[in-house]
């Protein structure tokens, strides 16, 4: 079973999946094993690893620590070409479909594809959309692209349909790390009603209630990062996991 199949099976079994995004720059290596073990025991369905701007030069080392500390999938969420490693279970092969910067539409993908293939790393083709909710995020600044306005669900739907028509496996709607607000439920629902691709949603999600609302709207996977970093409390992780898993959504 591929990592993507494992994720879909987990979604189908639990109604939705909950993942934690680990930015190696934002957690001390010494704290990483305990954090990952606690999160796994609390009910997370997987870990995403990466960041828009990475100051650490020990990406492989962090991945190795995470892999040895959990039994759930560990998937790279790459912010650059430097965030590729054979130690992960898979990589979200991102195409920033919300932007018009050719570097992130095809340039980096051409450079990364031979490396990913040579490593034998499972690539999950993902249509990545930045959603604007207020202040400029790191992802927006580094990618040099404008996000889709949060009050324009029709634009998001059109991009989602393009990703599905091209043949991508999933979507990722991201308000960005530390965003003022999360991706609106109305936008998620609009996409879920028109597009069959499984949808990751992250950025700006502060509470378990925020998470549950987005699962009800149609998200397949809920991703938190900053909300967990700020609390550093296993009980908070469990509350998020329970909120996500308590909402049964229609799967396709």
C-alpha positions as MATLAB code, in Angstrom:
seq = 'XXXXXXXXXXXXXXXXXXXXXXXXXXXXXXXXXXXXXXXXXXXXXXXXXXXXXXXXXXXXXXXXXXXXXXXXXXXXXXXXXXXXXXXXXXXXXXXXXXXXXXXXXXXXXXXXXXXXXXXXXXXXXXXXXXXXXXXXXXXXXXXXXXXXXXXXXXXXXXXXXXXXXXXXXXXXXXXXXXXXXXXXXXXXXXXXXXXXXXXXXXXXXXXXXXXXXXXXXXXXXXXXXXXXXXXXXXXXXXXXXXXXXXXXXXXX';
ca = [
       0.000    0.000    0.000;
       1.382    3.393   -0.973;
       1.509    6.283    1.468;
      -1.231    8.023   -0.497;
      -3.400    4.908   -0.236;
      -2.711    4.767    3.513;
      -3.847    8.363    3.855;
      -7.029    7.725    1.872;
      -7.735    4.601    3.923;
      -7.288    6.581    7.146;
      -9.643    9.267    5.832;
     -12.255    6.701    4.886;
     -11.965    4.889    8.218;
     -11.999    7.986   10.436;
     -14.031   10.366    8.306;
     -11.153   12.814    7.933;
      -7.449   13.012    8.711;
      -5.456   15.234   11.048;
      -1.831   16.107   10.319;
       0.732   18.248   12.092;
       3.154   20.349   10.069;
       6.632   20.346   11.593;
       8.921   23.183   10.586;
      12.452   22.090   11.637;
      13.307   25.722   12.352;
      10.568   25.995   14.958;
      11.212   23.040   17.228;
      14.396   22.086   19.041;
      15.869   18.781   17.902;
      16.133   17.556   21.503;
      12.382   18.028   21.966;
      11.420   16.434   18.656;
      11.245   12.711   19.619;
       8.966   13.285   22.608;
       6.788   15.710   20.669;
       6.326   13.238   17.806;
       5.620   10.291   20.138;
       3.076   12.324   22.106;
       1.379   13.515   18.919;
       1.202    9.974   17.567;
      -0.356    8.711   20.786;
      -2.797   11.645   20.699;
      -4.209   10.441   17.389;
      -2.561   12.290   14.504;
      -2.786   10.564   11.126;
       0.520   11.832    9.791;
       3.216   14.484    9.852;
       4.143   17.020    7.191;
       7.735   18.291    7.346;
       8.998   21.496    5.740;
       8.796   25.261    5.719;
       8.769   28.279    3.410;
      12.082   29.558    4.758;
      14.419   27.030    6.355;
      17.488   28.209    8.240;
      18.479   24.740    9.463;
      20.852   22.634    7.335;
      19.843   19.352    8.997;
      16.658   18.476    7.138;
      17.600   14.797    6.784;
      18.510   14.559   10.442;
      15.138   15.934   11.521;
      13.331   13.546    9.176;
      15.263   10.608   10.592;
      14.311   11.564   14.159;
      10.642   11.927   13.215;
      10.556    8.627   11.321;
      12.098    6.741   14.248;
       9.572    8.260   16.662;
       6.302    7.406   14.913;
       4.415    4.753   12.964;
       2.206    7.142   10.946;
       3.189    8.569    7.537;
       5.892   11.231    7.372;
       5.461   13.360    4.258;
       7.631   16.198    2.978;
       5.834   19.518    2.478;
       8.605   21.196    0.492;
       9.266   24.902    0.652;
      12.249   24.610   -1.692;
      14.362   22.207   -3.740;
      16.542   21.659   -0.699;
      13.678   19.913    1.102;
      13.859   16.543   -0.635;
      14.948   13.355    1.134;
      14.664    9.601    0.680;
      14.058    9.250    4.422;
      10.431   10.379    4.128;
       7.526    8.120    3.190;
       6.409   10.490    0.439;
       6.564   14.059   -0.795;
       3.727   16.366   -1.724;
       4.866   17.245   -5.248;
       3.477   20.762   -5.160;
       2.429   22.875   -8.117;
       1.486   26.375   -6.971;
      -1.583   26.618   -9.187;
      -2.906   29.784   -7.533;
       0.100   31.786   -8.733;
       1.552   32.741  -12.078;
       5.231   32.464  -11.174;
       6.650   29.933  -13.667;
       9.334   28.899  -11.183;
       6.639   27.328   -8.996;
       4.413   26.132  -11.827;
       7.028   24.079  -13.684;
      10.578   25.356  -13.075;
      11.277   23.785   -9.683;
       9.261   20.694  -10.607;
      11.538   19.990  -13.591;
      14.601   20.288  -11.367;
      13.113   18.161   -8.576;
      11.520   15.350  -10.616;
      14.755   13.509  -11.570;
      15.964   13.663   -7.966;
      12.668   12.383   -6.586;
      12.561    9.582   -9.165;
      16.178    8.532   -8.498;
      15.465    8.383   -4.761;
      12.406    6.210   -5.328;
      10.455    8.688   -3.218;
       6.684    8.478   -3.599;
       5.435   11.716   -5.162;
       1.868   12.838   -4.493;
       0.957   15.410   -7.159;
      -0.749   18.284   -5.369;
      -2.422   21.436   -6.623;
      -1.347   24.018   -4.049;
      -3.414   27.160   -3.557;
      -2.511   30.108   -1.366;
      -5.605   31.774    0.053;
      -5.348   35.401    1.150;
      -6.834   36.174    4.549;
      -5.102   39.409    5.511;
      -1.420   39.944    6.227;
       1.368   38.782    3.946;
       2.574   35.278    4.874;
       6.007   33.715    4.396;
       4.674   31.449    1.641;
       3.294   34.427   -0.286;
       6.478   36.460    0.082;
       8.907   33.658   -0.777;
       6.860   32.378   -3.730;
       6.373   35.907   -5.128;
       2.737   35.144   -5.964;
      -0.602   36.704   -5.099;
      -3.005   34.519   -3.103;
      -6.573   33.855   -4.161;
      -8.839   36.304   -2.269;
     -10.712   34.480    0.473;
     -14.005   36.060   -0.634;
     -13.685   34.695   -4.194;
     -14.660   31.001   -3.972;
     -15.451   30.870   -7.693;
     -11.803   31.553   -8.540;
     -10.699   28.782   -6.154;
     -13.216   26.358   -7.701;
     -11.893   27.076  -11.201;
      -8.340   26.355  -10.075;
      -9.437   23.159   -8.326;
     -11.218   21.945  -11.454;
      -8.093   22.683  -13.486;
      -6.012   20.554  -11.106;
      -8.524   17.708  -11.344;
      -8.682   17.929  -15.141;
      -4.888   17.886  -15.418;
      -4.825   14.710  -13.309;
      -3.470   15.798   -9.934;
      -4.174   13.568   -6.930;
      -5.174   16.164   -4.349;
      -5.491   19.820   -3.421;
      -3.890   21.852   -0.658;
      -5.573   25.089    0.419;
      -3.237   27.114    2.588;
      -3.839   30.409    4.354;
      -0.168   30.353    5.379;
       1.679   29.900    8.641;
       0.486   32.336   11.294;
      -2.237   33.735    9.035;
      -4.781   36.164   10.495;
      -7.607   33.827    9.519;
      -8.223   30.361    8.126;
      -9.511   29.321    4.705;
     -13.258   30.132    4.836;
     -15.726   27.251    5.101;
     -17.693   28.693    2.149;
     -14.680   28.325   -0.139;
     -14.002   24.772    1.046;
     -17.625   23.789    0.514;
     -17.732   25.350   -2.940;
     -14.728   23.292   -4.000;
     -15.952   20.081   -2.341;
     -19.311   20.408   -4.125;
     -17.682   20.686   -7.563;
     -14.394   18.791   -7.317;
     -13.770   15.190   -6.230;
     -10.103   15.588   -5.254;
      -9.244   15.084   -1.563;
      -8.433   18.402    0.032;
      -5.807   19.378    2.626;
      -6.615   22.613    4.462;
      -4.172   24.457    6.694;
      -3.110   27.856    7.996;
      -4.758   30.081   10.582;
      -6.635   27.258   12.323;
      -6.448   28.098   16.017;
      -9.018   25.939   17.782;
     -10.518   22.432   17.535;
     -13.808   24.130   16.642;
     -12.119   25.842   13.677;
     -10.853   22.443   12.585;
     -14.231   20.704   12.869;
     -15.970   23.451   10.902;
     -13.611   22.975    7.974;
     -14.065   19.219    7.990;
     -17.832   19.722    7.920;
     -17.371   22.040    4.948;
     -15.627   19.271    3.010;
     -11.915   19.197    3.881;
     -10.435   15.688    3.829;
      -7.337   16.527    5.885;
      -6.836   19.253    8.434;
      -3.303   20.571    9.033;
      -2.098   22.611   11.996;
       1.326   24.022   12.744;
       1.475   27.311   14.606;
      -1.512   26.460   16.809;
       0.347   23.450   18.175;
       3.745   25.158   18.326;
       2.317   27.900   20.524;
       0.714   25.479   22.992;
       3.311   22.676   23.164;
       0.722   20.534   24.970;
      -0.188   16.914   24.046;
      -3.708   17.477   25.369;
      -4.212   20.212   22.763;
      -3.156   17.803   20.009;
      -5.638   15.229   21.273;
      -8.445   17.809   21.262;
      -7.679   18.705   17.649;
      -7.536   15.034   16.639;
     -10.819   14.256   18.370;
     -12.508   17.280   16.772;
     -11.374   16.229   13.289;
     -12.268   12.549   13.735;
     -15.668   13.299   15.252;
     -16.977   14.775   12.006;
     -17.990   12.187    9.416;
     -17.703   13.548    5.888;
     -18.822   12.061    2.613;
     -15.872   10.440    0.837;
     -15.486    9.684   -2.839;
];
